Amino acid sequence: MSRNVYILRAQKDTGEMHLFLASKTREDECRSQQKSICGKMDIEDDSITIFSCQPENSARKQCAKVGKNVCSKCVGFLYENGL
């Protein structure tokens, strides 16, 4: 079972959303990478969390519900093979 999960954050000023790859810790918490999957957003940027610690299938479904505000490069990563 993969311990990779995803976090979706929205920039407060633009509303643009980016996915961050994260990993679950033994304490069942999430540890995010510093940069979004596309590299355009930093975890420290002024933003709000839309969802956190979601496995791949759940992240796909939730991004589809959110729609076009989610970065296409970030979402595309969810559909690529060979993580």
Buried (B, 14 or more C-beta within 10 A) or exposed (E): EEEEBBBBBBBEEEEBBBBBBBBBEEEEEBEBEEBBBBEBBEBEBEBEEBBBBBBBEEBBEBBEEBEEBBBEBBBEBBEEEEE
